[in-house]
Structures are given as C-alpha cells and as structure tokens.
Amino acid sequence: MIDREDMLELTRRMTVKRTSMTRIAGAYIDRDGEIDGTFNTSFLKLSAAEKEKNLALAKTIPFAETNRKLKRHRFGEKAREADSMYRLLWGLRSCGLKNDALMEIFYEEVAARYRAGGDYAVFMFHDRYDVPAKGTDHQRQGESENVFEYLICAICPLEGEYEPGAPECGFLFPAFSERCADLDHVDIFQENPERPHGELADLLGVE
C-alpha cells in the first residue's frame, strides 16, 4: 500500500521555486508506434513557464489518488534479469537521463507495446531529492539523511502539434516508502483505473 504522506512530501516540492528536477526528456509517437521526434535537456534551462507546465505533468503521477489511480507493484526475480526494463530504468536513473542511446531503447519499448487511440508523448523526469531529517515531533531538522533519486514517466495524448494533454498513465521509479527508495517496487498511475493500460505493467515486468 502507498502512504499518501510520502506522495505529498514529493509533490509539495514540485513548484518552480522548490523543484530539484535535474532533467527532462521525451518522445513524440504516432498512433502506429512511429517515433516522430525526441528531446533531452536540463530542467534548469527551461523558462519559468515551461517549468511550471512540465512540473504539472510530472506531479500528476505521485499526486494521483493513492491505492486507486496510483498503485504499488512489485518487481519479481524474473523482472530483474539482464536486458529487463528494470535494468534499463536503473541505467536511466544512474545517468540522470543523459544517455540518449538508453532513452531511445526505452521509447522503442514503449512504442512497441503501448496501445494508443491517437498520437501521444512520453515524458521522463529525473530528480534528486535531499530528504531532510526529522525529529520525533516530525519537524524538519535541516540536515539531509539520504537522497531519493527517482524517475517519473508520464504518457500523454497529444492535443495539438507537440502539445501534451493530461497524462493517461505513467509511473514513479523506484517507489518512495517511509521517506526512502523502495527498490523492489514501482508505483503505476492509471487515469482510468476501470480501463487501465495494462500494457504498462507488462512493459515494466510487474503484475
């Protein structure tokens, strides 16, 4: 189960003034699975308006209704094998999305599996959150006790030329539990849990 407070701790920082996002990358894919274009840039280089718009996309995933629209899934042993999506995500996390070759593999995997009703975009965000220490009264004490390095993926329908709409699905990797990285799990977002994109769980290799 996902603790709502963990998610709120992340989303409270997703403002232009407080964000620690380091990088954003993405691909535009047509309904037939053809990649029309990609981008990869430092988040700091975006304008304030672009930062705000993209943070809104990223925030949709962890801010979603916990344990309904946002659910926790476990990686089994098979999901961790060589050449698995788990290993690819570890590589993308470690390089901070800066490896275009790895990003291209990720986009191709999504394009091959995702069932879209139209053209769509895949946005990837990388963040390093210095988790502040807290006392027994839960008040922040200032010094960080660990760093939570993570990825957010948002898959969005395109409403115009290269203009993403609200995310239909996505994920947070690794999961954030008890203010620490939970390397055994991923949190998957489905905007419509009654008609989920089950292919996303298949892509990640989780149930």
Buried (B, 14 or more C-beta within 10 A) or exposed (E): EBBBEBBEBBBEBBEEEEBEBBBBBBBBBBBEBEBEEBEBEEBEEBEEEBBBEBBBBBBBBBBBEBEEBBBBBEBEEEBBEEEBBBBBBBBBBEBBBBBEEBBEBBBBBBBEEBEBEEBBBBBBBBBEBEBBEEEEEEEEEEEEEEEBBBBBBBBBBBEEEEEBBEBBBBBBBBBBBEBBBBBBBBBBBBBEEEEBBEBBBEBBBBE
